[in-house]
Amino acid sequence: MFRAGDIIDDKYLVEGVCNDSGGMGTILFVKSLTAQPQYEIVLKYCKETTEEGQLRFCREVRLLSEFKGNSKIVDLFDHNLTHGPPYFVMKYYEGGDLTSVLSTIKDDYSEQERYFNDMIDCIAELHQRGKFHRDIKPQNFLLDEGRVLLTDLGLSKELDSETVATKSSAYYYTQGYLPPEFLAGGFKHIDATSDIFQLGKSFYNLLTGRDPQYLVLDGIPDSLFYLIERCCAIDKSRRYQDLASLKQGLKAVYDVLLERTDAFGNVRLQLLSIQEKLEVENKYDSTQIKNFIEELSSLELQDKERICFELKRPIFHALKQTPIESHLSQFLSVYGEMVKNSNYAWSHAEVIAGEMRIVFSESSVSINDRATALELAVYAADVQNRFAAMNVCRALVREIDDNSLGLRVGAIISEYSDTFIADIEPSECSCDAIRQALRDVRED
């Protein structure tokens, strides 16, 4: 629309195009004809002609105006929303966006931690005011002499807003970063976990340079990859629930990677304290147990296994209680690494089955977690060929009378159709879904 030499709003002389790849706007290098800013400036104008596009652009300008002077958000110099097209003017950030640091942070844990924390801090500025960004990606963080600043607020949503998804909304989003709930019209009910999903995808892209559509472990430390996977869990309840929890998890990971602490020793001391309190006083501190799970998740695999072998049954009874149950999925993920690594004696399969039975038998535990507990017990019993553990698994399957859980367990039976679990007599089971699953695997 504009070329070098054009004048916009009798105020800005166009000197060239800075960026034309944005979904809603084009950014131009301009010179002010009426003021003398202390820095180079760019003008972003709305290239969308649809009502929705215009509204989103105006929302971005309004939000930037609200955050004027904030050290974590790009600073607005000028704007005119009644001009055709509407535009705003801001400082030009020579450092570019965060994709420019890809090569420098790849093998530098200190720099990774610094940038990731800065990204979280930027998003926290929005969350503290009841707003969510909804379009987080490395390109939407700009660098200003080492500082990280957030930009592109056009898709942001406020808690009291009734914004809903439309078919055209998908045009504005970057697919590799899109939370799954957005695809089901989830914009209206967005919360912090959707921004956390996109932060996880952004971390992955900055670490690997790859499209974050699919997460691949290659080249990322196990503990850091686990943190990213948790951010990006399909089930929102399995993600970090707020930015403070994500920050705590990030610190635990980099404490290990940067060898700032004896992480294994600290986690083991926490476990000893928790188990002593459970055994002697029959009490537990829910915050202590949740912190233990967070820090356990950050350990390397061999240290996770060593801790899991020291777990005693009372802690499993505590894990299924509210509010600790919110961390149960995270714990089972770590525990599952130990189970499926199979680095234990055949007799330990019975221990695993007993511990998983405690979790599985609690009806208040989510169906997903109960199914995960059963699958781990089945895996251990089968791999170690431990008959006592097999009997525990069979008994659990026979006792199920809930069809929702039965459908999940039926899927496990299908997956392990060549193991002992598929040999259960259908008539001995209480659940229609399980009886049908057993019949299906026999017919196959």
C-alpha positions as CSV (number, residue, x, y, z in Angstrom):
1,M,0.0,0.0,0.0
2,F,2.8,2.4,0.9
3,R,6.2,3.0,-0.9
4,A,9.3,4.8,0.0
5,G,8.7,8.6,-0.2
6,D,5.0,8.3,0.8
7,I,3.7,10.4,3.7
8,I,1.3,8.9,6.2
9,D,-1.1,11.1,8.1
10,D,1.0,14.2,7.3
11,K,3.3,13.1,10.1
12,Y,5.5,10.2,8.8
13,L,7.7,9.8,5.8
14,V,8.1,6.2,4.6
15,E,11.7,5.1,4.1
16,G,11.2,1.5,3.4
17,V,9.6,-1.8,4.4
18,C,10.7,-3.4,7.6
19,N,8.5,-6.5,7.7
20,D,5.5,-7.6,5.6
21,S,5.1,-11.1,7.0
22,G,2.7,-10.4,9.8
23,G,-0.9,-11.7,9.7
24,M,-2.6,-8.4,10.4
25,G,-0.1,-5.6,9.7
26,T,2.9,-4.4,7.7
27,I,5.8,-2.6,9.4
28,L,7.5,0.3,7.7
29,F,10.6,2.3,8.5
30,V,9.5,5.8,8.9
31,K,10.8,9.3,9.8
32,S,8.7,11.6,11.9
33,L,8.0,15.0,10.4
34,T,6.6,16.5,13.5
35,A,8.7,15.1,16.4
36,Q,12.3,14.1,17.1
37,P,12.3,10.7,18.9
38,Q,15.6,9.6,20.5
39,Y,15.5,6.4,18.6
40,E,14.7,4.9,15.2
41,I,11.0,4.3,14.7
42,V,8.8,2.0,12.7
43,L,5.1,2.3,11.8
44,K,2.8,-0.7,11.7
45,Y,-0.4,-0.3,9.8
46,C,-3.4,-2.6,9.6
47,K,-3.5,-4.3,6.2
48,E,-6.7,-6.2,7.1
49,T,-10.0,-4.9,5.6
50,T,-12.3,-7.3,7.5
51,E,-14.2,-6.0,10.5
52,E,-12.5,-8.8,12.6
53,G,-9.1,-7.9,11.5
54,Q,-9.6,-4.2,12.2
55,L,-11.0,-4.9,15.7
56,R,-7.9,-7.1,16.5
57,F,-5.6,-4.4,15.3
58,C,-7.4,-1.8,17.5
59,R,-7.3,-4.1,20.4
60,E,-3.5,-4.4,20.1
61,V,-3.1,-0.6,20.1
62,R,-5.4,-0.2,23.1
63,L,-3.5,-2.9,25.1
64,L,-0.1,-1.4,24.2
65,S,-1.4,2.0,25.4
66,E,-2.3,0.4,28.7
67,F,1.2,-1.0,29.1
68,K,3.0,2.2,28.1
69,G,6.2,2.5,30.0
70,N,6.3,-1.2,31.0
71,S,9.8,-2.5,30.8
72,K,8.5,-5.9,29.5
73,I,6.2,-4.7,26.7
74,V,7.2,-2.8,23.6
75,D,6.6,0.9,24.0
76,L,4.0,2.8,21.9
77,F,5.2,6.1,20.5
78,D,2.1,7.2,18.6
79,H,-1.1,5.9,17.0
80,N,-4.1,6.9,15.0
81,L,-7.0,4.4,14.8
82,T,-9.3,6.7,12.8
83,H,-6.7,7.0,10.0
84,G,-7.2,4.9,6.9
85,P,-5.6,2.5,7.5
86,P,-5.2,2.6,11.3
87,Y,-1.6,2.6,12.5
88,F,0.7,2.8,15.4
89,V,4.4,3.8,15.8
90,M,7.0,2.2,18.1
91,K,10.7,2.0,18.5
92,Y,12.7,-0.1,16.1
93,Y,14.5,-2.9,17.9
94,E,17.8,-3.6,16.1
95,G,18.3,-6.8,18.1
96,G,15.4,-8.4,16.2
97,D,13.4,-11.2,17.7
98,L,14.3,-14.2,19.8
99,T,15.0,-16.4,16.8
100,S,18.2,-14.4,16.4
101,V,19.7,-16.2,19.5
102,L,19.1,-19.7,18.3
103,S,22.7,-20.5,17.7
104,T,24.0,-18.8,20.8
105,I,21.8,-20.6,23.4
106,K,21.8,-24.1,21.9
107,D,24.6,-25.3,24.1
108,D,24.5,-22.6,26.8
109,Y,22.4,-23.6,29.7
110,S,22.8,-20.2,31.5
111,E,21.6,-18.3,28.5
112,Q,18.7,-20.7,27.9
113,E,17.6,-20.2,31.5
114,R,17.9,-16.4,31.3
115,Y,15.9,-16.1,28.1
116,F,13.2,-18.5,29.2
117,N,12.7,-16.7,32.5
118,D,12.6,-13.4,30.7
119,M,9.9,-14.8,28.4
120,I,7.8,-16.0,31.4
121,D,8.2,-12.6,33.0
122,C,6.9,-10.8,29.9
123,I,3.8,-13.0,29.8
124,A,3.4,-12.6,33.6
125,E,2.8,-8.8,33.0
126,L,-0.3,-9.8,31.1
127,H,-1.5,-12.4,33.5
128,Q,-1.2,-10.1,36.4
129,R,-3.8,-7.8,34.7
130,G,-6.1,-10.7,33.8
131,K,-5.0,-10.8,30.1
132,F,-3.7,-13.7,28.0
133,H,-1.6,-13.4,24.9
134,R,-2.8,-16.4,22.8
135,D,-0.1,-16.0,20.1
136,I,3.2,-16.7,21.9
137,K,6.1,-17.7,19.7
138,P,9.8,-16.6,19.6
139,Q,9.1,-14.0,16.9
140,N,6.8,-12.1,19.3
141,F,9.6,-11.4,21.7
142,L,12.0,-8.6,20.7
143,L,15.5,-7.8,21.9
144,D,16.5,-4.4,23.1
145,E,20.2,-4.3,24.3
146,G,19.8,-7.6,26.2
147,R,16.3,-7.0,27.4
148,V,13.4,-9.2,26.2
149,L,10.1,-7.4,25.3
150,L,6.8,-8.8,24.4
151,T,5.0,-7.6,21.2
152,D,2.0,-8.5,19.0
153,L,-0.9,-8.3,21.5
154,G,-3.6,-8.3,18.8
155,L,-4.9,-11.7,19.7
156,S,-4.7,-11.1,23.5
157,K,-7.9,-11.8,25.5
158,E,-9.1,-10.3,28.8
159,L,-10.8,-12.4,31.4
160,D,-14.1,-10.5,31.1
161,S,-14.0,-10.6,27.3
162,E,-16.5,-12.7,25.4
163,T,-14.2,-13.4,22.5
164,V,-15.0,-16.7,20.7
165,A,-13.4,-18.6,18.0
166,T,-14.3,-18.0,14.4
167,K,-13.2,-19.8,11.2
168,S,-11.2,-16.8,10.2
169,S,-9.4,-16.7,13.6
170,A,-7.2,-19.7,12.6
171,Y,-5.7,-17.5,9.9
172,Y,-3.9,-15.4,12.5
173,Y,-2.3,-18.2,14.4
174,T,0.9,-20.1,13.9
175,Q,-0.1,-23.7,13.7
176,G,2.9,-25.3,15.4
177,Y,2.1,-23.3,18.5
178,L,-1.7,-23.6,18.5
179,P,-3.1,-25.2,21.7
180,P,-5.5,-28.1,20.9
181,E,-8.3,-26.4,22.8
182,F,-8.3,-23.5,20.4
183,L,-9.3,-25.9,17.6
184,A,-12.5,-26.7,19.5
185,G,-13.6,-23.1,20.0
186,G,-11.7,-22.7,23.2
187,F,-10.8,-19.1,22.8
188,K,-13.7,-18.0,25.0
189,H,-12.6,-20.1,27.9
190,I,-8.9,-19.5,27.7
191,D,-6.7,-19.5,30.8
192,A,-3.1,-19.4,31.8
193,T,-2.4,-23.0,30.6
194,S,-3.0,-22.0,27.0
195,D,-0.2,-19.4,27.2
196,I,2.0,-22.0,29.0
197,F,1.4,-24.5,26.1
198,Q,2.7,-21.9,23.7
199,L,5.6,-21.0,25.9
200,G,6.6,-24.7,25.9
201,K,6.5,-24.8,22.1
202,S,8.6,-21.6,22.0
203,F,11.2,-23.1,24.3
204,Y,11.4,-26.1,22.0
205,N,11.8,-24.1,18.9
206,L,14.6,-22.0,20.5
207,L,16.4,-25.1,21.6
208,T,16.2,-26.9,18.3
209,G,15.3,-24.5,15.6
210,R,12.7,-27.1,14.5
211,D,9.0,-26.7,13.8
212,P,7.4,-27.3,17.2
213,Q,4.4,-29.2,15.7
214,Y,5.9,-32.4,16.9
215,L,8.3,-32.6,19.9
216,V,11.4,-34.8,19.4
217,L,13.8,-35.5,22.3
218,D,16.9,-35.4,20.1
219,G,19.5,-33.0,21.5
220,I,17.6,-31.8,24.6
221,P,18.4,-33.0,28.1
222,D,15.8,-35.4,29.5
223,S,14.7,-33.2,32.4
224,L,14.3,-30.1,30.1
225,F,12.4,-32.1,27.5
226,Y,10.1,-33.4,30.3
227,L,9.3,-29.8,31.3
228,I,8.5,-28.9,27.7
229,E,6.3,-31.9,27.3
230,R,4.4,-31.0,30.5
231,C,3.9,-27.4,29.2
232,C,2.5,-28.9,26.0
233,A,0.3,-31.6,27.3
234,I,-2.9,-32.1,25.3
235,D,-4.9,-32.4,28.5
236,K,-4.8,-28.9,30.1
237,S,-5.0,-30.3,33.6
238,R,-1.6,-32.0,33.1
239,R,0.2,-28.7,32.2
240,Y,1.7,-26.3,34.7
241,Q,-1.3,-24.4,36.0
242,D,0.4,-21.0,36.4
243,L,3.5,-19.2,35.5
244,A,4.9,-19.4,39.0
245,S,4.8,-23.2,38.9
246,L,6.5,-23.2,35.5
247,K,9.2,-20.9,36.9
248,Q,9.8,-23.2,39.8
249,G,10.0,-26.2,37.5
250,L,12.5,-24.3,35.2
251,K,14.7,-23.5,38.2
252,A,14.7,-27.1,39.3
253,V,15.8,-28.3,35.9
254,Y,18.6,-25.7,35.5
255,D,19.8,-26.3,39.1
256,V,20.6,-29.8,37.9
257,L,22.0,-28.8,34.4
258,L,24.2,-26.1,35.9
259,E,25.2,-28.2,38.9
260,R,24.2,-25.5,41.3
261,T,23.0,-28.0,43.9
262,D,23.2,-31.6,44.8
263,A,19.8,-32.2,43.3
264,F,19.6,-35.9,44.0
265,G,20.7,-35.4,47.7
266,N,18.1,-32.7,48.2
267,V,15.3,-34.7,46.7
268,R,16.2,-37.8,48.7
269,L,16.3,-35.7,51.9
270,Q,12.8,-34.4,51.1
271,L,11.6,-38.0,50.6
272,L,13.0,-39.2,53.9
273,S,11.3,-36.3,55.6
274,I,8.0,-36.9,54.0
275,Q,8.1,-40.7,54.7
276,E,9.2,-40.2,58.3
277,K,6.3,-37.8,58.9
278,L,3.8,-40.3,57.3
279,E,5.1,-43.3,59.2
280,V,5.6,-41.6,62.7
281,E,2.9,-38.9,62.8
282,N,0.6,-40.2,60.1
283,K,0.6,-36.7,58.6
284,Y,1.9,-35.0,55.5
285,D,2.5,-31.5,54.1
286,S,0.9,-31.3,50.7
287,T,3.2,-28.4,49.6
288,Q,6.2,-30.4,50.6
289,I,5.0,-33.4,48.5
290,K,4.2,-31.3,45.5
291,N,7.7,-29.7,45.7
292,F,9.2,-33.1,46.0
293,I,7.4,-34.2,42.8
294,E,8.5,-31.1,40.9
295,E,12.2,-31.6,41.9
296,L,12.0,-35.4,41.3
297,S,10.9,-34.6,37.7
298,S,14.0,-32.6,37.1
299,L,16.5,-35.4,37.9
300,E,18.2,-37.5,35.4
301,L,16.7,-40.9,34.7
302,Q,19.1,-43.0,36.9
303,D,18.5,-40.6,39.8
304,K,14.8,-40.8,39.3
305,E,15.0,-44.5,39.5
306,R,17.0,-44.5,42.7
307,I,14.4,-42.3,44.3
308,C,11.5,-44.4,43.1
309,F,13.0,-47.5,44.5
310,E,13.0,-45.8,48.0
311,L,9.3,-45.0,47.9
312,K,7.2,-46.6,50.5
313,R,3.5,-47.4,50.4
314,P,2.2,-44.6,52.7
315,I,3.3,-41.9,50.2
316,F,1.1,-43.5,47.6
317,H,-1.9,-43.1,49.9
318,A,-1.0,-39.4,50.2
319,L,-0.5,-38.9,46.5
320,K,-4.2,-39.7,45.8
321,Q,-5.4,-37.1,48.2
322,T,-6.6,-33.6,47.4
323,P,-4.7,-31.2,46.7
324,I,-1.7,-33.5,46.0
325,E,-3.8,-35.4,43.4
326,S,-3.3,-32.5,41.0
327,H,0.4,-33.6,40.8
328,L,-0.4,-37.3,40.5
329,S,-0.2,-37.3,36.6
330,Q,3.3,-35.8,36.8
331,F,4.4,-38.3,39.4
332,L,3.1,-41.3,37.4
333,S,5.0,-40.0,34.4
334,V,8.3,-40.1,36.4
335,Y,7.4,-43.4,38.1
336,G,6.6,-44.8,34.6
337,E,10.1,-44.1,33.4
338,M,11.4,-46.3,36.2
339,V,8.9,-49.1,35.4
340,K,9.5,-49.1,31.7
341,N,13.2,-49.0,32.0
342,S,12.9,-52.4,33.6
343,N,16.1,-52.0,35.6
344,Y,14.8,-53.9,38.6
345,A,14.6,-57.4,40.0
346,W,11.7,-59.6,39.0
347,S,10.4,-59.5,42.5
348,H,10.0,-55.7,42.4
349,A,7.2,-56.2,39.8
350,E,5.0,-57.2,42.8
351,V,6.0,-54.1,44.6
352,I,5.0,-52.0,41.6
353,A,1.7,-53.7,41.2
354,G,0.9,-53.1,44.9
355,E,1.8,-49.5,44.7
356,M,-0.2,-48.9,41.6
357,R,-3.2,-50.8,43.1
358,I,-3.3,-48.1,45.8
359,V,-3.7,-45.4,43.2
360,F,-6.0,-47.4,41.0
361,S,-8.4,-48.3,43.7
362,E,-9.2,-44.7,44.7
363,S,-12.4,-43.7,42.8
364,S,-11.7,-40.0,43.2
365,V,-8.5,-40.3,41.1
366,S,-9.0,-39.3,37.5
367,I,-9.8,-42.0,35.0
368,N,-6.6,-41.1,33.1
369,D,-4.4,-41.6,36.1
370,R,-6.2,-44.8,37.2
371,A,-5.7,-46.2,33.7
372,T,-2.0,-45.2,33.7
373,A,-1.5,-46.9,37.1
374,L,-3.0,-50.1,35.8
375,E,-1.0,-50.1,32.6
376,L,2.3,-49.7,34.6
377,A,1.3,-52.6,36.8
378,V,0.5,-54.7,33.7
379,Y,3.8,-53.8,32.1
380,A,5.9,-54.7,35.1
381,A,4.1,-58.0,35.7
382,D,4.5,-59.0,32.1
383,V,8.1,-58.0,31.6
384,Q,9.3,-59.6,34.9
385,N,6.9,-62.6,34.5
386,R,5.8,-62.2,38.1
387,F,2.6,-64.2,38.8
388,A,1.7,-62.5,42.0
389,A,1.8,-59.1,40.2
390,M,-0.3,-60.6,37.4
391,N,-2.9,-61.7,39.9
392,V,-3.1,-58.1,41.3
393,C,-3.7,-56.8,37.7
394,R,-6.4,-59.4,37.0
395,A,-8.2,-58.6,40.2
396,L,-8.3,-54.9,39.4
397,V,-9.7,-55.5,35.9
398,R,-12.4,-57.8,37.2
399,E,-13.5,-55.2,39.8
400,I,-14.1,-52.4,37.4
401,D,-17.8,-51.5,37.0
402,D,-17.5,-48.0,35.5
403,N,-17.8,-48.0,31.7
404,S,-15.8,-44.8,31.2
405,L,-12.9,-46.4,33.0
406,G,-13.7,-49.7,31.3
407,L,-13.2,-48.1,27.9
408,R,-9.7,-46.9,28.9
409,V,-8.8,-50.3,30.3
410,G,-10.2,-51.9,27.2
411,A,-7.7,-49.9,25.2
412,I,-4.9,-51.2,27.5
413,I,-6.2,-54.8,27.0
414,S,-6.0,-54.3,23.2
415,E,-2.5,-52.8,23.4
416,Y,-1.3,-55.7,25.6
417,S,-3.3,-58.4,23.7
418,D,-0.3,-60.8,23.6
419,T,0.1,-60.8,27.4
420,F,-1.6,-62.4,30.4
421,I,-4.1,-59.6,30.8
422,A,-5.9,-60.7,27.6
423,D,-6.5,-64.2,29.1
424,I,-9.0,-63.0,31.7
425,E,-12.4,-64.7,31.3
426,P,-14.9,-62.1,30.1
427,S,-17.7,-63.5,32.2
428,E,-15.7,-62.8,35.3
429,C,-15.7,-59.1,34.6
430,S,-18.3,-56.6,35.8
431,C,-17.9,-54.0,33.0
432,D,-19.5,-54.4,29.5
433,A,-16.7,-52.4,27.8
434,I,-14.0,-54.7,29.3
435,R,-15.9,-57.9,28.4
436,Q,-16.2,-56.6,24.8
437,A,-12.5,-55.8,24.7
438,L,-11.6,-59.3,25.9
439,R,-13.9,-60.8,23.3
440,D,-12.4,-58.7,20.5
441,V,-8.8,-59.6,21.3
442,R,-9.7,-63.3,21.3
443,E,-11.4,-63.0,17.9
444,D,-8.3,-61.4,16.5
